[in-house]
Amino acid sequence: MKVTNSSPALQGVRSKGRAVYINPGETRDVNLEGVDLDKAKRLPFLKIEGVSKPASNQDGDGPKTALEVLEMAKDPNVQFMSFKAAAAKLLGDKTPAKKDDIIAALEELATQP
């Protein structure tokens, strides 16, 4: 998708775990998904074009994939119980009680074909 920086300063967004910097007034093609896209949408000086919402995420329930839930674990603004609830939707009754164990289970789920 295309991201335009309308700020007078250099701005950065996260894409696939890496920072992408956008000069003032510049438009760049950036692959934004999941938590990275949600964070970029909150910045009023960034104009994001080409955003399409999959039907499964339109209900507002939040992340649906193991990778998106793993990103929640890294975000200091996400409370543990929110993370655990999202993980429980993927892991079901086998959801561990501890954060590290949940992360390990999600990583295993994410790497399965």
C-alpha positions, 0 to 999 in steps of 0.5 A: 500500500502507499503511505504518504508522510504529510509531516514536516519531519522524517517519519518511520513505520514498522513493516515486517519487523523493520523500520521504513522511513518516509521523508516529508511529502514523500510517498512510499510503497510499504507492506503494512499488516496486522499490528503494524497497520493498526499503529500506522493508522493512528498517526494523523500525518500519514495517509495510507492508501490501498487498505482493504479489510478482510471480511474476517476482521471486520467484526472488530474481534482483533487479531486472527492469526498466530503471528498477529497475536505474537505481535500483541505480546511484544506491544507494551500497550497490550495488557496480558489478559487481552493477549491471553484472550486472543491466544485462547481463540487460536489455542482453545482449551490447551492455552497455557497459563504463563506468557512464555508458554503461550508465546511458545505455543503460538510460535509452534502454531505459526510454523505449522504448515 
